[in-house]
Each structure stands twice: as C-alpha cells, then as structure tokens.
Amino acid sequence: MCRNPLRTLSRLGRAVAIAAFAQIVCAASAGALTIGASDVPDGVSSATVSGVVFESSPRVFSHKSKPGFTGLGVKNGYVDGEVDLEGESLTIRFAEPLVLDQLVLGFLFKKGNFGDVVSEVARVRAVTADGHTVVGDLAVLTGTTASWSGPGGGPVTNVSPGTNAGNGVWAIADPFGDLAIRQLRLSAVKIGCKDGSSNSDFAFGSLTASAPVPVPEPGTLALLGCGLAGLAATRRRS
C-alpha cells in the first residue's frame, strides 16, 4: 500500500508543532503553588511551607481569625496577629524566583471603622530575581475600594468590606506584573503622626505564585517553526 508523502509530511509537521508547543506550555505551568495564613504555624519566628520560608519580626507568628477570614501576623504588639507599626514585618522567601499571581491581605479598614483614625495602608517590598527592589502600597480608599501602587498595577478586588461589617480583605492580582520575585517583605505604613492600633495594621491572607514563563530556547523555536512550515507547505500543495 502506497502512502501519500504530503499526508505523511502533514502529520509529521503537526506532531513537531504540537511537541514544541507542549514543551513551552509545560515549562510555563510548572511550579505553581498557593499558601494560606493557616499553613504557617503559630509560636515560631521561622517556618518553611512548600519550600517557601516565612519569617516574622521582632516576635513569633500569631493568627487572628474572624468569621470568614484567618490572617497571619506577629504576636502581641499593638494588635495581636497583625503586622503593625511596632517595627513588625513578615518576610517571605522563595527557593526559586516566582511570579506572584495574587496576594491577599486582610484587616485593612477605611478610616472610622474599628477605631481606626486613618484609612489603612500595607506596604509590600519585593526583591526581584536580578536583585532589584520594587515596592507597592495597598491603600484603602472606601469600604469596598482600594488602590495598589506596585508595578503590576492591580487590579484590587474587595473580598470582604473594609468596614465594621466586614473583615477588610483585599486580593491584588499580578501585584508585580511578570517580574520574578525572590523575596517579599510586608509592613504597615504610618499615616500622619498617630501611633498604636488606631493607625495602619493588617494580616497576610494568602499568596498564589507560579514559575516565570520561560523564553523558548532557539532549538524549541526552530522545531515549532519547522512544524508550522511543514503544515503550510502541505496546504499549499494540496
């Protein structure tokens, strides 16, 4: 039985193109993870979760829970279980640089709620794969809106209202765009001269991160190009 050489070439072209494309997609999707506040234990100042190192300063971790939301912060201070202005911070270190797909922070309220005399602001300082530092501030504007100043530009979704009736939970999408991040440091931003629990404080809720989308190697691009060229040639001849 004789085989049609053009049909064979077409099949080969499809196979080459599919294999090359699959290599790119699989590499791009590897390494995705989600870590929530509850995954980090209380009572320690350093913990490793799914290869990600969490550190608290100057005291150990503490959780704060309200119906519908559990956050991670620092024990005692102005507000137990939150990151406040008493020199507190949370540091998150990735074993390999990852792209931050989403960051969720909670207990950030509009001025006048839960005794706050300011609309609260959380700062996220990130160190990129090449050692540069980029900074973004999550600032509450109203009970249901907030702004994000990081290079990713947001958007910010209100998960729970920043009012007495809610938990002040905010989800930032792509907070640093497609930058690969090695480290995050979360701290509160002082607004005006007021100290204590009436100023900014908040808690870490969760993060979702994934491996950076790789630039295809020349060999992979060549395979993909050959496959597509073969398909095109077959179509022109048929």
Secondary structure, DSSP 4 states (H G I P E B T S, - for coil): ----HHHHHHHHHHHHHHHHHHHHHHHHHTT-EEEEGGGSPTT-SEEEETTEEEEEESS-EEEEEETTEEEEEESSSSSTTBB-TTT-EEEEEEEEEEEEEEEEEE----TTSTT-SS--EEEEEEEETTS-EEEEEEEE-SSS-EEE-STT---EEEEE-SSTTS--EEEEESTTTT-EEEEEEEEE---TT--GGGS--BEEEEEEEEPPPPPPPHHHHHHHHHHHHHHHHHHHH-
